[in-house]
Amino acid sequence: MSFRVKICGLTEPAAVELAVELGASFLGFVLHPPSPRFVPPERLAELVAGVPSTVRTVGVAVDPTDAFLAHVLSHAPLDLLQLHGEETPERVRAIGLSTGCRVMKAFRVGEPADLDGVAAFYEAADFLLFDARPPPGAAWPGGHGLPFDWRLLDGLESPLPWALAGGLDAGNLAAARARLRPPIVDASSGLERAPGIKDPEKLRAFMAEARRLGARRAEEPD
């Protein structure tokens, strides 16, 4: 079973170019100011300018307002919006309709109860993402380099394509794939040398392992 790779938390043109060159299907850019990976809308335009149409660009936001999304999209077109806050199914649906972007709804997972509301988003979102619950008091919801107990997703039967995130790197990708077979794997902090700064060698190693495990390159839009 093939899968695709999302590289998230990109902040530098060189890292964007390398992720594209190595075959990532999705590129994620954090639009949440408290995050050390925050990319201002003006900077986002520069980062996505050279991304080929076969690679999906993803803006990661937390409970964004309509005005904020309009501001971002006025600077840079995006293919997907990844929502990491407390958005309801109704809000997710409304954001997709108002922006014309496909929507990926993220869930912070730490215990079985965190998955109770997932089914309510099956008709509202286009993708789902499962990430580790952040540490207590964290100022941003993702990108902490923490895996969660993958057993919590055993038996998941989602009608939507979904992504596994949370501390993925070249060392644990094979185990994650063997256990869950996620359609998409999402890596961010595990590929960094400092918050927001990708390590080219870690990125190369991760993508080499992904290809070994059967990842397919970005070849066509979703």
Secondary structure, DSSP 8 states (H G I E B T S, - for coil): --BEEEE----SHHHHHHHHHHT-SEEEEE--TTSTTB--HHHHHHHHTT--TTSEEEEEESS--HHHHHHHHHHS--SEEEE-S---HHHHHHHHHHH--EEEEEEEESSGGGGTTGGGGTTT-SEEEEEE---TT-SSSS-S-----GGGGTT---SS-EEE-SS--TTTHHHHHHHH--SEEEESGGGEEETTEE-HHHHHHHHHHHHHHTB----S--
